[in-house]
Amino acid sequence: MNILIKSAHIIDSKSVHNGKVMDILIENGTIKSIKSKIIPDKNVKTIEAENLHISNGWMDMQVNFCDPGFEHKESIDSGLAAAANGGFTGVAIVSSTNPTIHSKSEVLYIKNKTANSIVDAYPIGTLSHKQEGLDISEMYDMQQSGAVAFSDDKKSITNSGLLMRALLYAQNFGGLIITHCDEKSISNDGKMNEGIISTKLGLKGIPALAEELMVDRNIFLAEYTNAAMHITNVSTQKSVDLIRQAKAKGLKITASANAYNIALDESILIGFDSNYKLNPPLRTKDDIDAIRKGIADGTIDALSCDHRPQEIETKDVEFDHASNGMIGLESAFGLINSNKGKIKLETIINTLTSNPRKILKLKASIIAEGELANITLFNPFHEWIFEKKHIHSKSANTPFIGTKFTGKVLGIINNKQSNFNKY
C-alpha cells in the first residue's frame, strides 16, 4: 500500500528535514518524496491528523516477552502487538525466558518467530551460561545467529572475574556487554527504595548504595579491559555522576534508564499498589532530577519502558510477596512525554531512536528520500485516557489504567507494513 503523510512535523536530528512540516509519500515501503505539498493520487492512503509529528521508528533496548516458557504472561505475538501499538518499530528481547536465550537455538527461535513482523526483534543472549553466573555463555555463536548483545538481564554478575573475562572475550568479535547493577548482599531482597518512606511503610529498603557500588565496579572493569559496556536500569543520582565521570575519561560506557524512573518517585508507594513494585525501585525526587539532567547532557543515552508482564497471581497479593515489574510498551510515550519541558522533545526522541540503535550497532534509519520507511507517527500534545482496551499484552500489570496522558502514538510504518491506531 502507498501512503501519503500530510503536514507532518519531522523530528530527526540526522535529516535535512528536521524541524520542518512536510508531506511524505511512501511507495512500497520506501520514502519516495518529501515536499512541502504533495497531491495524492487515487491509489494512496492519506494520513492526516492534528499536530502530527513523525520520527524514526522507536527502539526499546529492554523488553521481556516471556516466550519461550512463560507464554501465560506474554507471547512473542502479543508482545510484538503491544510494541507496535506503543509506537515501537524495534525491540531488544532480554534473555529471561525458559530456557534462557543462552545458545544459538534460542536466538534462532526468536528470529524465526519474528521474521515477518512489522516490529524488528533483536535477541539479547545471556552473558553467563543459563544465567547461572558461573561460566561464559556461547556468545560468539549467538552473535553469529543474530544476538545483538549479552546480559543476564536483572541478575547482576557478582563474579568480577567472570565479567572481566566476558568483556575481554566479547572484544574479539565486537560483542556488547549489558550490565544490571545490584549488589545483592546489600539490597538483600528489599522491597522499595531505602529511606524515610520505606521506614514509615514498614517495608524493607533497597539502598541506593547497592546499585552504585556495582556501577563503580563495572566501570572499573570496563576501564581495565578497555571494553564497551552498557549500564542499564540506572536509577540513582550517584550512579549518574559515576557514569558522567566515566564518559569524561573517555571510557566506552553507555547507559539507559527506565521511563518510570524519570516520572515517578517513591512517595506513590504509600498506597501499597503492587504494580509499582519494580526493579530498580522508584527512587527519590532528587534521583529523578539527576536522571533527567543526565538525559539532557547525554550521560544517559537511552530510555526503556522495561516491559515486564506478570500474571495476576503474582501481582494481586501483599506488596512484600508481589513480583517486580509492569507492562509498559503502550503507555511508555505518555509517561516519558510528561517530562516534556524538563527534557526537550527532540532529546526524548533521540533516546528512543538513534541512540539505542547506535549502542546496539544497528542500521540507523533516517527520514530522507530513497530510504526505507521506518517511522513512528505521534501527537505530543494529544490528551487521552489509558484504558484496558489499549492493552494488547496478555498481562495487565500496570498502575496506569485510568491515567490521563499527554502524548499519543498514532501509528508506525516499517518493513513495508503499517499499523495505525484509531485517532
N, C-alpha and C positions, 0 to 999 in steps of 0.2 A: 504494500500500500504506500502511495506517495502522500506526504504530509506537508502542509504549509502552516508554519507557526507565525502568527501575526503579532506585530508590535511587541516583541519580546525584549526585555531589558537583559542584556548579556553580562554575566559575571564570569569572566575567565581571564585571569591575570596574564596568561600567555597568548591571548588572542588580540589581534589588531582591532577587534570589535569590542573589546572590554569597555563596559560602561555605556555603550550605545544601545539605542532602541531600534531593532531591525526586524525585518521579515526574514524567515529562514525556510528554504524549500529543501525537503529531504526526499530523494528518489532512490528506491530500492536500498534503503539503509545508509545512503551516502549523502552528505551535505552538498547539494547541487549548487545552491545560490544563497548568498546573504546580501540583501539590498534593503534600502530604506522603504521600498514598496514593491511587492511582487503581486501581480494579478493572477489569481488561481485559475486553472482550467477545470473541466468537469470531473477529471479523474483524481482529484486531490482532496484529501480530508483536511479541512481547515480547523485549526485550533486557535481560539481567541478567548481571552479572559482578562478581567480587570487586574492591573498590577502584575501582569505575567512576567516572571523572571525565569531565565534558564541559566544553567551552569553545566559544566562537565558532570557526568554521572557520578553520584556519590558512592564512596567506598568505605565500608566498615571493616576494620582490621581484627575484630574480635567478636564473633558470634558463635553460639553453641546451638547446633541444630540436632543434637542428641541421637543422630542416626549414623551408624547402626547401634542397636542395643537398648535405646530408651525412646523408642518411637511413640510410646504413650504420651510423652511430653511434647515431642516435636518430631516431624519427619523432614527429610530434605525438601519434599514438595511444599509442605506447609510453611517451612522456614523461608523458602525462596518466594512464596507468595507474600509473606509478611514483609520481606525485604523490598520487593517490587512496589508494594503499596506504601511503603515508608519512604520511597524515593531513591532507593539504593540500586545501582546497576552492578555493583560488585561487593562481595563479602569474602572475608577470610575466615574459614571454619576451624575452630580450635579442636584440639585432639582428645577432648574428654568424652569419648564415646566408649562403647563396649562391643568388640575390642577397641582399644585406643588406636589412634592413627599412628602406628609405630613401625609400619613396613610398607613396601610397595603395594601390597594387596589392598590395604585400606585406602591409600591415596587414590588408586585406580577406581576403587568403589565410588568414592566421592566424585571423581572426574567423570566417570561414565554416567552416573545418575543425574548429573547437572549439565550434560553436554549440550542439550538443545534449549536451555533456559534463557530467558531474557536477562537474567541476573548471572553474571560471571561468578563462579565459585572457585575459591583457591584454598586447598587444604593446607593446614599447618601441621606438620608432623611432630611427634614427641621429640624432646631433647634426650630424655633417657628412655631406655627400653621399657615399654609399657607404663611409663610414668612412675617407675619404681625408684628412681633416684640413685641407681646403683651403677649402671653401665650405659655408655653412649648408645643411642639408637642407630638404626641403619640410615643415617642422614643422607649420605650421597645417593643411595638407591632411591630414596624417597624424593629427593630433589629431581633426579632424572625422570621420575614418573609424574612430577607436577607439583610437589610440595614447594611452597614459597618461603617458608621459614620453619623454625624449630623451637618448640616451647612445651613445657609441661603444664601449660595453662595456669590455673590458680594454685598449683603446687610449687612452692618455692624450691629451688635447688639448694638444699642445705649443705651438700658436699662441695666445698670450694674447689677441690681438686678436679671433680667431675666437670664443673662448669668451666674451669680453666682449660681442660683438655678439649671440651666441646668447642670453645672459642677458637682454639688453635686448629682443630681439625676442620672446622667449617670454613676457615680461610682458604683451604686448598681448593675449594670449588665455589667460593663466593656465597656461602650459606649465611643466612641471618639468624642470630640467636635472639629470642624474645624472652625477657625475664619478668616474672611477677615477684615483687619484693615483700616478703613477710617472714620475719624471724619468729617461727612458731613457738620457740621456747619462751618468747616474751608475749606474743599475742595470746598464746595458751588458751585457745577455744573461747576467746572473748566474743561478746555479742554485739557490741557497738563501740563507738569511739570512747576512749577513756577520758573522763572529765567530770565536771560538776553535774551534768545532766545524767550520766551513767550512774553516779552515786545516788542522785535523787530517785532514779527509777529502780535502783537495786539490781542493775544489770552489770555483769562482768565486762570490764572495759578492755578495749584493744588500744594500747598505747601507740601514739604516732611513731615512737622510737622503733617499734617492730618493723615498720616499713623503712624508716630512714637508715637504720643500721645496714639493712640488706641492700638498699640503694647505694650506700657508700662502699660496701664490699664489692658489689658488682662493678661499680665504676673503677675501683682499683684493679680488678681482674681485666677489665676491658683495656685499661691503660697498659698493664703489664704485657698483655698479649697483642696489643696494637690491633684489636679486633673491633668489628662493628657490633654494636649491641643496641637493641631496642628495649627500653624500660616502659612497661605498660602499667595501667591502673594507678597512676600517680595521684596521690590524694592529700598530701600534706605540704605545708609551707616549706619546711626544711628540705623535703625531697626536691621541690622545685629549685631551691637555692643550690643544692648539690649538683643537680643536672646543669643548671646555668653555669656554674663554675667549671664543670667538666667540658662543656662546649667551648667556653672561653679558652681552655687549654688546648683546644683543637682535637679532642678525643672524638672518636666515631660513635657518638651517643645520639640516639633519637628517643623521643618519649611521647607517650599518649596518656590522656586522661579520659574518664568516662563522663557522659553527659550529666548523670545525676550528681557528680561531684563538683560541678560548676553551677548547679541550680538549686540544690537542697542542702540544708545543714542539719546537724544532729537534733535540733530542737523539735523537728517534726516527729521524732520517735516518742514524744510524750503520749501520743495516742496508742502506742504499742501495736501499730499496724505492721504485721509481719512482712508485708510486701516491701517495706522499707529496710528490711534486714538484708544487708548487702556486703559484698567483699570486693574491694575495700569498703569499710563502713562510711556512712555520712560523717563528715568532719565538722570543723568549726567555720564560722563566717570568715575568720582570718585566713583559713586554709583555702576557702573558695576564692577569696580575693587574690591570693597568691597564684592560684592556678589560672585565673583569668588574666592576670598580668603576665604569666608565663606564656599563655597563648598569644597575647598581644605582641610580646617581644620575641617570639619564635623559640622560646625554651621548650614549650610543649608543642610538638609538631602536628599531632592528630587528635581527633576526638572519636570516641566509640560509644555506641549505646550499650555495650556489654549485654547483649540479648541472652538471657538465661531462663528458658522455660522451666517451670516446676509444676508438678501436678498439685491439685488442691489438697491432697492428703498431707503434703509436706509444707504447706503454707497456712492452711486454716487450722493452726494449732497454736499453743502457747509460744510466745516470742522466743523463749530460750531454746525450744525444740524445732523451730522452723528452719528450713533450708535457706541458704543465701540466694539472692538473685531476683531479677524481674525481667519480664519481656520488655523490649524497648524499641524495636525497629520502626513501628508505626507511630510512636509518639516522640521519636528522637528529635525531629526537627523542631517541633513545637516547644520542646523542653530546652533545646540549645538556643533557639531563637529568642527565648526570654532574656538572653544576655545581650541582645542587640542594643547598642547604646553603650554598653560596657566593653563589648568587643565589636569591632567593625564587621559588617555583614560579609565583606569580601574576605576578611581574615577567617571568619567562620567557615565560609565556603572552601577556602584553601585547606582547612583542617579536615574537610570531608571529601576532598577531590584529589588535587595534585600531590599533596604531602604524603598521604598514605600510600599512594601508588609509587611515589619515588622511594619511600622506605622499603617497600617490598619488591622494588626493581621491576615494576610492571610498566607496560607501554602507556605513556601518557596520552590522554585524549585531549583534543583541542577543538574549539568551535571555529572551524575555518572551512572554506570551500574545498572539496575534494577529500575531506576526512570522513571516516565512518562516524555515523551519529551515535554518540554515547552521551546522552543528555538527560538531565533531571529538570522538570518544569515545576515551578512553585510560586506561591504568592506569600511574601514575607509579612504582609500586613493583614491577611485574612484571619478573622477571629472565628473559632469553631469549638465545638464541644467534643472531646474524645469520648466515644461510646463503645459499647461491646460490639456493635456492628462493624466497627473499624478494625477489629482484631481478626487476622487471618491465621495467626498461630493456633496450634492445638491447645495451648495453655493460655490462661488469663491472669497470671500473677503480676498484676500491675496495680499501683495505687492511683492511677490517673483517670480511671473511668469517672466521667462527670466533670473533669477538669477543663476549664476554658484555656485554650492555647491561642497564641498569635503566631501565624506561620503555617501554611497548609501546602502539602505536596499535591500537585495536580496530575503528575504522571511521569513516566520515563520512556525513553526510546533507546534501544540497544539491540545488537545482534539482529538487525533487520526486523525487529518486533517492537510493538508499542503496548503500553499499559496505562490507561488514563483513568483516574478516579473521577467520581461524579463531582461536578463543581458548577 
